[in-house]
Amino acid sequence: TYFTRLWCVYEWACFLVHNSSDSISLCASAFIRPTTLPQLLASIQNFSVSRCQCAVESDRAVLEKKVSTYYMSMRSFETFLKFTAIALIAKDLASKYVREGATALA
């Protein structure tokens, strides 16, 4: 999943640090179904930098150093990522519910 690739989550966090959450639309609701939501939530809940994959393994050391430098610690980075992912997905699902009604989440 998206949350298992270290470059993806690092870029996610950097983008969110430099952009207002008011201007971000995730549009995840197009891919979320009752059968996929538990898997998505589990991937966020279980997110860990140490479990992330890198296509080029030497990138791991570079990214882990950046995480430690810019986000104070791995734990802070992981918390930030989890919180923002849940918040933006909830915002997207709520917007869809407002637009389409109760059937939007079925």
Disulfide bonds with the S-S distance in Angstrom:
none
